[in-house]
Amino acid sequence: MEEKISVHDKPRGEKVYAYISEFKGTKYLHIREWYMDNNEEKPTKKGVTLPMDKIEALRDAINQLLAKEQPAKE
């Protein structure tokens, strides 16, 4: 697994990370919640995994959502 980038710290100590991994020759983007178990970080089932060829669609969706949240410029 490549480097995990922290996205969000949750109140009960869990963390949400974004990271890329490879499985059977395909690279995937993961956005997943992790927790501590006996001083070891472990992933939960809470999250999403997308093949890298879907990242542009995700980026476009995020940009569209952000544009709707921005106040109109005068």
C-alpha positions as CSV (number, residue, x, y, z in Angstrom):
1,M,0.0,0.0,0.0
2,E,1.2,3.5,-0.8
3,E,1.1,6.4,1.6
4,K,-2.2,7.1,3.4
5,I,-3.3,10.8,3.5
6,S,-5.4,11.8,6.5
7,V,-8.7,13.4,5.4
8,H,-10.6,13.6,8.7
9,D,-10.2,12.8,12.4
10,K,-13.4,11.5,13.9
11,P,-14.4,12.3,17.6
12,R,-13.9,8.7,18.8
13,G,-10.4,8.4,17.5
14,E,-11.1,6.9,14.1
15,K,-9.5,8.5,11.0
16,V,-10.6,8.7,7.4
17,Y,-7.7,8.2,5.0
18,A,-7.4,8.4,1.2
19,Y,-4.9,6.1,-0.4
20,I,-4.1,4.1,-3.5
21,S,-3.5,0.4,-3.7
22,E,-3.2,-2.2,-6.4
23,F,-5.1,-5.5,-6.6
24,K,-4.7,-8.0,-9.5
25,G,-3.0,-5.4,-11.7
26,T,-5.6,-2.7,-11.2
27,K,-5.0,0.4,-9.1
28,Y,-7.8,1.7,-6.8
29,L,-8.5,4.8,-4.8
30,H,-9.7,4.1,-1.3
31,I,-11.4,6.6,1.0
32,R,-11.8,4.6,4.2
33,E,-12.3,4.8,7.9
34,W,-9.5,3.3,10.1
35,Y,-9.5,2.5,13.8
36,M,-6.8,1.5,16.4
37,D,-6.7,-2.1,17.6
38,N,-3.9,-2.9,20.1
39,N,-1.8,0.0,18.8
40,E,-2.2,-1.1,15.2
41,E,-4.3,0.8,12.6
42,K,-6.8,-1.3,10.8
43,P,-9.3,-0.5,8.0
44,T,-13.1,-0.7,8.6
45,K,-15.7,-1.6,6.0
46,K,-16.9,2.0,6.1
47,G,-15.6,3.6,3.0
48,V,-15.5,3.5,-0.8
49,T,-13.1,2.0,-3.3
50,L,-13.0,3.2,-6.9
51,P,-10.9,2.0,-9.8
52,M,-8.5,4.8,-10.9
53,D,-10.2,5.1,-14.3
54,K,-13.3,6.5,-12.4
55,I,-11.4,9.3,-10.6
56,E,-12.1,11.9,-13.2
57,A,-15.9,11.2,-12.8
58,L,-15.5,11.6,-9.0
59,R,-13.5,14.8,-9.4
60,D,-16.2,16.2,-11.8
61,A,-18.9,15.3,-9.3
62,I,-17.1,17.0,-6.4
63,N,-16.5,20.1,-8.6
64,Q,-20.2,20.3,-9.5
65,L,-21.2,20.0,-5.9
66,L,-18.7,22.6,-4.8
67,A,-19.9,25.0,-7.5
68,K,-23.5,24.7,-6.2
69,E,-22.3,25.6,-2.7
70,Q,-20.4,28.7,-3.8
71,P,-22.3,31.9,-3.5
72,A,-22.9,33.6,-6.9
73,K,-20.4,36.3,-7.8
74,E,-21.8,39.8,-8.4
